[in-house]
Amino acid sequence: MAAETTAAGGRHFGGFALSLDRRRFLLAAGSLAAMPLALRTASAQTYPERPVHFIVPQAAGSSSDITARLIGQYLSEHLGQQFIVDDRPGVGGNLGTEAVVRSPPDGYTLLLVNAQNAISPALYSNLTFDFIRDIAPVAQINFVPLVMEVHPSVPATTVPEFIAYAKANPGKINMASAGIGGPQHAAGELFKAMAGVDLVHVPYRGSTPAVTDLLAGRVQVMFDVTPTALPQIRAGKLRALAVTTKTPLEALPGVPPVAEFVPGYEAVAWIGVGAPAGTPPAIINLLNRQINAGLADDRIKARLADLGSVVTTSSAAEFTKFVASETEKWGKVIRDAHIKAD
């Protein structure tokens, strides 16, 4: 739009006169608006200058909590500030996630993200945030495989035998999980859909009570994460039929992937780090480099391996693409199974 000089020394835009004082005000306002960006750039260069809160939306003692403490300790040692782990479980991890979403995007509040975050958008209809939009993925830490395990009384030692048994007994086999819409439940629903079997879902409040009932034979099958599955399988108390990864696990030699019998099947839990959307890229990149360096540390690798997880590294961009694909995949599973938590 053309501008004309007025007699008062201002400039005229589309019939509206702007005085010199008005122009000075706008210039000053523009300078003020630019200041936060400059401050963010400066803070990124000196980050972190104070303790960082690392929120874990799962319970203390969970694999997410243990992983956060391992990574948090490494970051504290190498970045010179405390990374304080703050467990805030509840509502499928949404309470802790929302706390991070509502935090300033300055790198001083981080989120331990996991597979539940990719499931929750389809599971909960009343979330006040959009995980994909409001959380910036920083780095992936690991994959947590699941194991398809059965009580010894189940007359099946292979996945094909289990499928045949389930088809001969539709609606009579109970499938335990650690809760509605959790990774174990989602893995079981994916198996039901792809194998064409009718299993009765029995949700529990966590893996421990679910495994207790599986050991007692009150439920017959469970897709459980390796940290809780491995001890019972190694003790001979439960039978492992398959792992949910595309390839076999070193921790369970001789146990094949489900995909060998149900082509295309894959279900893994995973853990990573996120930050509020809008966090300066320089801070995200710094954290990504440091987390990846920590994952190369022998002590951390050994501890994560003890938990039955598979360490993985990624750029922030790669992790962003992975989170989006997982959200799409599990969203379809949850919607097709008509599962709702609210």
N, C-alpha and C positions, 0 to 999 in steps of 0.2 A: 504494500500500500504506500502511495507517495506521501511525503511529508512536506509541509509548508512552514516557513518561518513566520511567526506572528510579530505584531508590533511590539508586544511586551517582551520579545526576546525568547519566547518559548517556541515549541514546535507543535504543529497542528496535524493530528492523525484522524482522518475520517470525520472531521467536524468537532473533535474534542481537543481543546488547547491544553498543553502541558507547560507549566511555568518552569523556570530554571530551578526553583526550590523543589518542585515536584520531581523534576528529573534527577536532582541531587539525591532526593529521598529514595527513588527507585534504584539508583546506582548503589547507594549505601545498603539497601535491602538485598540487592544482588550479591554484594560482598559478604553480607551476613549469611546468606543462603549457601554460599560457597565454603564458608568456614568449616562446617561439619565434615565435608569431604577432606579438607586439608588436615583437620584434626585426626580423622580416621586413618589417613595415610601416615601421619606421624606416629600414631599409636601402633600401627601395624609394624613399623620399623623397630619399635622398642618392646613389643609384646613378648611375654606377659610382664606387666609391671606390678601385679598384685595376684593373690590366689585365684584360681579358676575352679568353679563349681562344676562337677561332672555328675550329672543326674542320671541315675539308673532307674528305669521305670519297672523294675522287678524286685523281688524280695532279696534281703541279705542272705548270702550263702548260695544264691543261684549261680549258674554258670555265667550269666551276664554280669553279676556283681563281682565274681572272682576275676573275670576278664577285665572289667573296668579298673579294678585295683592293680592288676599287673601293669596295664598300660599307663594308668595314672601315676604309679610309682616311677616308671621309666621317664615319663614326661617331667615329673617333678625334679628328677635327678639331672635331666639334660637341658631344661629350660629355666631352672633357677627359681621357680615359684611352686607352691603347693597346688596340686590338682586334687581337690577334696571330693571324694566319692559320696554322693548323697542318694540313698535308696528311697524311691517314692513309688512303691507298687500300688496297683489298684486300677479297676476298670480296664482290664486288658492292656495295661501299660499306658493308657491315655492320660492319666493324671500327671505322671512325670513328663510325658511328651508335651502336654499343654503348658506346663510350667516353663519349659524351654522356649516354646513358641512365643510366649508372652515376655520373654526376657530381651534385653537390649542386644542387638546384633553386633557385639563388640568382642566376641571371642572369650568372654569371661564366664559364660554358661554354655556347657556342652551337653549333648545327649548321647547315651549309649543306645544306639538303635539296633533293632533285631527284626527277625522275620515277622513278629507280631505286628510291627508297624505297617507292613505291607498287607496284612490281613484285615486289620481294623477298619479301614475305610469302607469296605463292603459289609463288614459285620455290624457296625454301629451307624445308625441313621441320624443320630443327633450330635455328632461331633461339632465342636465350635471352631475347628481348624481343619486345614487341608494339608495333610502330611507332605505330599509332593510339592506343594506350593510354599509351605511355611518352614520346612526344614531343609537346610543345605547339606547334602552328604559330604563328608570330609574324607573318610577312608574306611575301607573294609578291613576287618581283622581276621575273620575266619569263617569257615563253613562248619556247621555242626550236623553231622550225618544222623539219620535215624535208623533204627533197627526194627524190622517186623519180627516180633517175638510172640511166642505162644506158651500157654501152660502145657506142661508135659502130658497132660491127659488128652490133649487134642491129637487125633489120629492123623497127623500130617507132619512130614519131615521136610517137605519141599513146598514151594509156592504153588506149583500145579496141583499137588495133592490137597493143599488148603483150599484152593479155588473149587476143586471138585467136591470137597467136603461141605463148603459153604453153599454151593449150588444145590446140594442134596438136602441141606437144612436151612432154607431161607428164613431169615428173621429169628433164628434160634441161637445165633452166635453173638456174644456180647463183645464189643470193641471198646476198651477203656481209652480215656484221654486225660490230660492234665487240666482240661477245661474247654468249654465251648469256644470254638474258633481259634484255639491255639494251634501251633505248628503240628502237634501230634494229631489233633482232630482233623486239620486240613489234609495232612498226609494220608490219613485213613479214608477220608471222603474221596480223595483223588483215586486211591486204590479201588474203592467200591465202584466208582464210575467207570474206570478203565477196565477193571476185571469183570464187571457185570455181576457183582455179588451183593446180597442183602445182609448187612451186618447191623446190629442194634448198637447205636452209640450210647455209651455210659460215661458222662463227664464227671470228673472229680475236681477238687480244689487243689490242684498241684500234682506233680508226678508221684510223690511219696505215697499218698493214699491209693492212687491208681495202681501202682506197682504192688502194694500190699494186698489188694484184692486179686490182682493177677496171680500172685504167688499162692494165694489161697484157693484159686480156681473158681472164684465167684464171677470173674470175667475170663474170656478165653484168649483174646488177642490184643496187642497194643503196638502202635508205632511210636516208639519212645526214642528220645535223644540219647546219644551214646553215654554221656556222663552218668545217667541213672541205669541204663540198660546193661552196660558192660559188666559191672560187678555180679549181677544176678546170673548172667549168661556164663561167665567164667566159673562161677560156683556150681554150675549145672542145675540151677533151680528153674531156669527158663530156657526155652529152645529158640535159637535164632534161625529164622527161615531165610531171611534176606536182608540186605542193606538197601537204603533208598537212594544211594548215590549211583552215578552212571558206571563207576568202576568199583572193584572190591576195596575193602578197607584193610590196611596193614594190621589194625587192632583185632580184626576178626578173620583170620586166615581160613579159607575154605568156604566162607559164607558168600554166596553170589549176590549180585544186584537184582532187585525186583525186575529191572528192565530186561533181564535175560528172558523173562517169562511173560512180562506185560510190556511190550515194546513202547518206548517213549516215556515210560514212567520215571520221574525223578522228583524227589522232595527232600530239601535240606533246610535246616534252620541256619541262620547266619547272624553274625554280630558285626557291628561297625560303629563309627562315630559320626554324629551330625552336629550342626550348629544352627542357630536361628537364621532364616533367610535374610540376606542383606549383610551378613558378616563379611568384612573385607576379604577379597580374594587372596591378598598377601598373607593374612592370618590362616586362612584355610590351607593354602599351599605349604606354609610353615608346619602346621600341625600334620598335614599329610606326610611330609618328608620325615618328621620325627617319629610318627607312628610306624611308618614302614621300616625305619631304622630299628625301632624297638622290636618289630616282628622278626628281624634278622638276628636278634640277641638269643644266644643258645639257651639261656635260663628261661626266657619267656617261651621260646619254641617248645622246650621240654615240658613246661607246665601245661601249656595248651594241648600238647599231644596227650598228656596224662588224662585230660578231660575228654579225650576222644575226638577232638576237633582237628580240622585241617587248616593250617595257617595259610592265608592268602594276602597278597598285597595288590593295591590298585591306585590309580590316580583318582582325584576327586571326580573328574569327568566320567571315568569308567565306573566308579561306584554309583554315580547318579543314574547312568543308563541301566545298571543292574537293578537298583531299587525300583525304577520305573517298570522294568519288565516283570519283576517279582510281584509288584502291586497289581499289574494287569492279570498275571497268571492266577494268583490266589483269589483275586476279586471274582473271576469267572467261576472258580471252584465253589466259592461261598454262595454266589448268586444261584448257580445251577442246583446246589443242594438245598436252597431256600433256608439257609441258616441265618438266624438273627440273635443278637445278644441283648437287644433292648426292645 
